[in-house]
Amino acid sequence: MSFTFESASLVRKDGREPSSPSRRVFIGARSHKPVNRSELLSTFYVWFFMKTILLFLFLCVALPVAAAAADVSGKWSGSVTPENGDGGSAYVILKQSGTAITGSGGSDANDQWPGLEGTIDGNKVSFQVKSTADGTVYKCTLVLNGDHLKGDVAFTTSDGQSGKGSLDLKRVTQ
C-alpha cells in the first residue's frame, strides 16, 4: 500500500500531509483513485467478517468428523504374532467412554477375559488384559487407521517370562 499511519494521521508516500480534509489516500503504486479512510475501514471489516464466517463453518464441519473417527467401540478380530513366529487368533470387545476404554479380550468370541482397561489419545490406543486361563498379562499399544488397529503387544506370564509381538485387528462388521 502507498500510505502509512503516523500519530493518528495519514501521510502520503512522499511524506506530505494530504491536502483534502477527507484524508484521502491513494491505494497501490499504480492506482490513482482516491479512497476515503472510512471506505478502507469498512472494506477491512467486511473482509474480516467473511474470514471469520469461513473459519467458523470449517470448524463446524471438521471437528465432528475428527471426533467421530476416533471411536473404537465394538468387536475387533485378527491375529497376534509373537516374535518367535507362532501366531494365533485374537478377538477383543471394546467400549469407549471419552478417552477411557474397557472391555474384554481373548483368542475368539467365546473365550473372553474380562477386565480389559485402556485409553485412547487421538489415533493411539493402548490397553491391557489378563488371561483367566494362565494369568498372562497382555499390554497392547496400537494405532487406529480406519477400521484397523495395528501395533505392538508385550506379554508377561505368571511365572515372570516375557515376550513381544505384533497385533493386527480389524473391526467386525455384522
Protein Blocks (a to p, Z undefined) as FASTA:
>chain_A
ZZdceehiacdfkopacfbfnlpacehjkbcbdcdfklmmmmmmmmmmmmmmmmmmmmmm
mmmmmmmmmpcgdcdddddddfkopacddddddddehjaccddddfblklccehiacdde
hjaccdddddfklopacddddddehjaccdddddddfkopacddddddddddZZ
